[in-house]
């Protein structure tokens, strides 16, 4: 009976089958345990912990909302807290609601989700109450209104504070439940981790024992036949390509009919393939880009890389050829443009004929935009090559008319390879024929079209030829622009000469007008000086008076005062400028001063006044009003009764 053949694969399979089983068991247990742990960890890190943080942030937000609206009511000038409350309503709460709302679908407890939804509703109702309070207390007058202030205070006490406490209680309860869920999940993770560690320790011990036995057995059965191949591969590693050798009897013993034998055949195929590859590389190095080569397989990295290198080198050579062609063309036509930049007609004829020849085209025409004075702009055929010029003798090309007009309107190139019948025919000695392609390029520079070039050819234009023509068209447009600017400059110089003569005549007329204007200005200055001197005398008289004279604006602010006003109230001139006169009266606020003045208008009576240091004194005030430039003012004469009596006795 023939003994069964044991391949290296069967030996390795037999040696490692037990390890695979153990690894499978280990992997299954580990995967199940780790999956459970990951589920708990993910739920804890992605749902529970963020939910706890969001709830705590919500509690802080509710508390801060209560504090800020309270400050709004009791601290009138705390603008920073007012802006913070607006920001909380408009941005912070919506952001928190979105963040917490994204977590709610992952909560397993339906009651908790419903509680959070009710908290959202309650807090939004609280926000509406706070906004109502904010709308009541806006201006200074609102804070001074006792009824409005009482209503706002009552709303804080009866609505804001109870609702805030209720919302916080609900949130604290939810936060407590979520923290308990986090603790339970953490305990489950620790228990799973301990269990997994024990299982892995046992299975690792068994795996090590079986692995040592299997490794010893496989080493004895595989090492010898591999030494033969090692020597051959080492030679390949040094870059040697050995000739195919027929194995001796000893070699046959080394190379058995198993995977090692298959490896030997593969090495022979590799050697032959490397030999063909080296010959192909030599041909590429000699510039033979047409050399053929078949890779060992579709996965032959070296062979495919050499083919790609050949194709890339061939492409680079073609690109260099195109680049040199474009560079030579740019230099050639640049020189033509420099030599023919005075006449548009001469430039058009020269550049067009050379372009047709350089592109190996058959027919073409150059259209130039004509300058018009207010009429609709149009282009005319300025130059043609092998073209039936009679077609355009009487015709004008307007914007949007035909393909040339369309290219002008869109400021873009038009390239046709499916040329319509009877659009244009290329004429030769053998007759007429429809072209294969039509290329229309606008003469465009700085988004302004100066004309267009239309070229017809029996051949299809290449992409690099189109790009070259577009680049040359820009240079042509720039040259035409310069030529037109030069012509326009000459025209403007002539017009400038005529304008200069007119300006000289107008200059004499303006000189006479200026003399009259100067006399008028001197008269006005004289009247202004007289007015200023009069005002100075009046102010000097008022400054020497014993009484205080002041004028008050319609809003209660001090508009004018004499020196005795500073002395009477103890303020400096800078401090009195723009001060509200309510500061002079005892128990009269800024919001009441205007009505107080109107009440005593056209009267002369005694009032209790207060100076800068807070000292009270009795003063006799005569109060009237006047209007100036459409503005109403109060005017008052104030006499310190006691000081005036002392002055009279003296």
CORHU-V40800 format. One line per field, one symbol per residue. ss: DSSP state (~ for helix, > for strand, _ for the rest). phi: phi as a letter, one per 30 degrees, with the letter a starting at -180 (. if undefined). Layout:
# CORHU-V40800
ss->???
phi->???
This chain:
# CORHU-V40800
ss->_______~~~~~~~~~~~~~~~~~~~~~~~~~~~~~~~~~~~~~~~~~~~~~~~~~~~~~~~~~~~~~~~~~~~____~~~~~~~~~~~~~~~~~~~~~~~~~~_____~~~~~~~~~~~~~~~~~~~~~~~~~~~___~~~~~_~~~~~~~~~~~~~~~~~~~~~~~~~~~~~~~~~~~~~~~~~~~~~~~~~~~~~~~~~~~~~~~~~~~~~~~~~~~~~~~~~~~~~~~~~~~~___________~~~~~~____~~~~~~~~~~~~~~~~~~~~~~~~~~~_______________~~~~~~~~~~~~~~~~~~~~~~~~~~~~~~~~~~~~~~~____~~~~~~~~~~~~~~~____>>>>>>>________>>>>>>>>___~~~~____>>___~~~~~~~~~___>>>________>>>>__>>>>__>>>>>>>>>__>>>>>>>>>>_____~~~~~~~~~~~~~~~~~~~~~~~~~~~~~~~~~~~~~~~~~~~~~~~~~~~~~~~~~~~~~~~~~~~~~~~~~~~~~~~~~~___>>>>>>___>>>>>_~~~~~~~___~~~~___>~~~~>_______~~~~~~~___>>>>>>>>_____>>>>>>>>>>>>>__>>>>>>>>>>~~~~~~~~~_
phi->.ddddcdddddddddcdddddddddedddddddddddddddddddcbddddddddddddddddddddddddddccdcdddddddddddddbddedddddddddedcdddddddddddddeddddddddddddddddcccddddddddddddddddddccdddddddddddddddddddddddddddddddddddddddddddddddddddddddddddddccddddedddddddddddjdcdddcdddddddddcddbddddddddddddddddddddddddddddiddcdcacdeadcddddddddddddddddddddddddddddddddddddddddbcccddddddddddddeddchdcaabccbdcdbcidddbcbddabbhcddddcdcccccdiciddddddddhbdcbcccdddidabccbdckcbdddbbbbbddcbhibcclaccbcadcdddddddddddddddddddddeddddddddddddddddddddddddddddddddddddddddddddddddddddddddddddddddddccbbbddcjddcbacddddddcicddddddiddddddcdibdddcdddddddcdibbbdbccbdedidcacbcbccbbabbhiccbcbbccbddddddddddd
